[in-house]
Every structure is written in C-alpha cells, then in structure tokens.
Amino acid sequence: MSGKREHRNRKCRPGLIARLAAKAGRPIVARLSELTRESLRQPGSWRCLEIVYRNEPKTLLDRFWLSSRAARGARNRLQILAEELGAIVRNIARKDGPVRLLSLGSGPGHEILGCIEQLQDGVVVEATCVDRDPEAIECGESLALHKGLAGCVRYVRGDVFNTGVLPSGQDVAVLSGLLDYLDLKTAVSILTRVRERLAPGGVVLLANMRHHGMASAMSMLGNWHLVYREPREVERLLVESGYGEINVWLESEKVFCIGRGRPRLETRRS
C-alpha cells in the first residue's frame, strides 16, 4: 500500500504555505458555506453527502461546491448504484424468497432506498444497512418510514470490521464511499469478508473516488483526505479479494469509479 499512499500524497497534498493559509482561512470559509462547515466538523460524513444530494445552495460558495464536478459525480454515483441495484434485483428476483441486499458504511442508505422505490410490485427485498453512526441510522429509519419502506430495510449500528454484524446469504452487497478511506490491505480484507457473506451468484457493487481537479481544494478547505483509485486499482481490489466477472467503469463526470464483481468459483468453495 506504500505506493498508493505516496501516490495519494503526491497528487493531493499541497505545499506547506498553502496548507497553512487554508487552515487560517477555514473559519472564514466555514461561515460562508454549509458544506464546508460540515466538512470541517466531520470530513466526508454522511451529513456532507446529504447536503450534496439535497443540492440546495444557500450561499454563493455553496453554489460553487455543489455545482463542482465532485458533487455532480457524487449525485451520479447515487443514481447509478440505485439503478444497478434495481437491475440486479430484477434479474434474480425469486418466487420462493426475498432478494437480500447489504450496504456497508451505508449512512442513511440512499442507494438501497432508491433501488427499492423503483421496483415493481411482487419483487420482495430484504435489505440491511450497516453504519457505526447512530444519527445516520436514525436518519435512515426516518427516511424509510417516510417513504413507506420501513418493512423492507433493517438498519444496524455496527462496525463493518466486526464480522458479526454482516449477515450471510446476501445476494448483493454495496460499498459506496467506504473504500475511499481504506488502504489496499484493509480494503481487500473487507471485500473478502463481504464475498464470504454472498450467496451463490451474488454480486458486489462498489464506488471509489479517483483523483480529480477539486481534490486539492477538498483537502485544503474541506479537510477531506481520501484514498483515490483509478479503474485498474479498483479492479485490483476485486481480483485480490477473490472476485471475477469484473466490470469497472466511470460515471459521466469521471470522478468516481464504479465496480461490479462476483465471487470466483474457486473462492466460493473455500
């Protein structure tokens, strides 16, 4: 992982003077931007994404952030994952039981809720959303109730590194944004555990931000420090975690890699 860490720092960490200037200017910028204020409080949190998804700028600076490629890419990511989930669920929908979905580091579980909303009557889904933030869990439960989906989604407060919170026999597992904070070894460990929880024929869906033009600004002003990955690096994650039938592509803003894979036959038997 040392190569990746060097890549991340070289690409995204500005010089000392720029970092000091940004640090001094953060309190001023925070007063001018809801998103920056939340980013400084808890960088990359689900609350930051709520602001991005809501896309209702209240100031000129927020308008700038929310119209950026990074924000547009995040909204693309949400739509793509919800649509991909819906397509997979429809393909494997069965008469003798529900299709089981699992989201790790889910926040309120927007991808899961968006998927279920687009499904036709008769397709039964049981979803589990796992997040360690109790307020994210509370927000998700409130959203599911508001949308009339409370009976389809179970929210679990727990650490994704605790295997005990990961239910087995899952048809689809989603990791949207979680891997952006994990080095190669840790990401492979998580994806391997997920693979072991998938049912035969199961699918993993993931998204990881790649380096982009706003990365340095996000690092300086928003205090976001991520592990950026290119498509070939996302593919490497999946291969090293025991997946095959891999497909990795970019959403239209080319900010996020979207990846899909299935457990390889030899790993399913292990």
N, C-alpha and C positions, 0 to 999 in steps of 0.2 A: 504493500500500500504506500510505501515511501515515495514511489514515483508519482502516484496520483496526488499525494499531499503536496509535493513540490510543484506539480502542475497547477494545482489549485492556487497556491500562494503566489506563484509567479504571474498567473493570469489575473488574479483578483485583488491582491493586496497592494494598495497604493503606497507611495513613499511616506516617510515619517512626517514630513511637514504637512502633507495633505491629510494624513490621519489626525494629526493634532488640530489642524484647522477645522476638520469635520467634527471632531469631538467638541471643540469650543462652540461650534455653530449649532449643535444638535438641540439645545434647549430653545433656541430661536425658531429653528425649523419645526420643532415639535408643536409650537403654538400655532403654526400655520397649516398643519396637516394632521388630520385624524389618523391616517395610515402610518405616518412617521412616528407619531406619539405612541401608537400601539406597538410598532416595531421596536421602539426603544424600551418599552416596558417588557415585552416578551417577543424577541425576534422570531419571525416565521411561525407564529402561533396560529391556531385555528381562528382566532379573532381577527388577525390580519387578513386571512383569506375570506372571512365573512365580509369585510369591507371591500375587498377586491371583487367578490362575487356580486355583492349588492350594487356596486358601481354607481353610487350616488354622490359625486363630489360636492363638498360644501365650500371648498376654497379653491383658488387657482392652483395652489401647489398640489392639492389632492387631485384636481383635474389632470395635472401633468402626470402624476404617478399612475392614476387609474386608466389613462389612455396610452400608457407605455406598452412596448412590446411584451414586457414581462407580465403585466397584468392581463393583457389580451390573451397571451399564451396560457395563463392560469385558467381563464374562463374557457378557452378552447379545450384544455385538458379535462375540465369537469364535464363538458358536453361529450367529448369523445369517449371518456370512460363510461359514462352513463349509457351511451348508445352501444358501445361494445358489450357491456354487461347485458343489455337488453337482447342483443342479437344472440349471445351465447346462451342465455336463459331460454330463449325461444327454441334454439336448436336442441337443447337437451331436456326440455320440459317433458315430464313423465306423468302418466295417469296414476301410478301407484305410490306417489310420494312427492314432497316438495323439492324444488331446486334450492340447494343450500349455498348461501353467499357469506363470505367472510371479508371484513375490511379491517386492516391493521393500521393503527395510528389514524383512526378514521375521522377524528373531530366529530362534528355532528352527523357525518355520513351522507353528505350531499350526493355523492355518486350512487350510493345504494338507493337512496330515496328517489333520485331521478330515474334510475333504472326501473324501479317498481311502478312508478307513475305511468310509464309508457307501455306497460304490459297489458295485454287483453285479459278479459275475464276468463277464468279457467286455468290460468298459469299460476301455480301456487309457489310462493317463495318464502323461505325462512332465512333471514339474514341476521348476522351477528356483527356488531360494530364494537371494536375494542380500542379504548383510549385511556390514558392514565389521568387525564384532566377531568375532574368531576363536573366542572362547569360545561365542558364540551359534551359530556354525557347528558347533562340536564338539558342543554340546548337541543341536542339531537332528539331526545324523548319528546320535548315540546313540539319540535317540527313534525315529527312522525305523527303525533296526536293531532296536530292542526291539519295535516294532510290526509287524515283518516287511515294511516298506515301503521298505527301502533301495534296491531296484531301481527305484523309481518317482520318487525325489526326488534331485536333484543340488543340492548346496549350494556356493555360490560366494562366496568372500570378495572383496568389492569395493565400491567407492563408487558409489552409484546415479547420481552426476553424471558418471560415466565411461561414455559411450555404449557403449564396447567390451565392457562386461560384460553388456549387455542383449541376449539372443538375439532374433532376428527370427522371424516366423511364429507368434506366440503367439495362442492362442485366448482366453485370459482372463488379465488382469493384476490383481493385488491390491495395494493400498496401504493398509495398516491401521495408522494411527498416524503414519505418516511425514509426512503433510501438516500435522500439528499443530505441527510445528517449522519450517515454511517460510512465508515471506511470499507474497503473491499472485504476484509476478513469478516467484519461484523455483518455486512450486508449478505454475504454468502451464507453465514450461519443462520440468519433469519429466513432467507429464501429456502434453505434446506429444511428447516423446521416446517415451513409452510407446505413444501412439497410433501412432507410426510403426513400432513393432515388432509391432503386432497384425495378425493375418491378416484377410482379408475376413470380415466378420461377427463380428469379435472383440468382446470386452466388457471394460470396465474396471470394477472394483469398488473403492470406497474408503470409508474411515471417517474422520471428523474430530470431535473433541470440541467441544461447544458450551459456552457459559458456563452454570454451574450453581451450586448453593448451596455446594458444597465447594471451589470454585475458589480462593477467598482462602486457605482453610486449607491447601490443597495448595501454594500459592505460598509461604506463610509458613513452614510447618513442614516440608514436603517438598521445598521449593526447586524445584517444577515451574513452569516458565514456558512456556506454550503459546500458540499462535495459535488462539483459539476462533472457530468459524464456525457461523452459522445455516444452515438449509437453503437459503435463497436465495443465500447466499455460496458454498456448495458447488456449487450449480447454476451460478453464475457461473464458477467454476473450470473446470467441464466445458465450458461454452459457449466460453470464451475459449481452451480447449485443443483445440477442433475436434471436440467430441463432440455427438451428437444422440441422440434416443430416450432422453432423460434422465429418470431417476426418482430422487428423493431423499426419504428418509423417516427417522423417528426410531425408535430401538429403544424398548422399553416404558418404560424409566426416563427417557427423553428427555434423556439425557446425550450420546449420540453420534448424529451424522447418518450415515446410510448412503447412498451414492450409486452409481448404475449408469449407464453410457452406452456408446454405440457410435460409432466414427468416422463423421462425416458423409460423405456421398457425395463432396462436392467436395474434402474433405480427403484421402480415400483416394486420389484420383487425383493429388494434389500430390506 
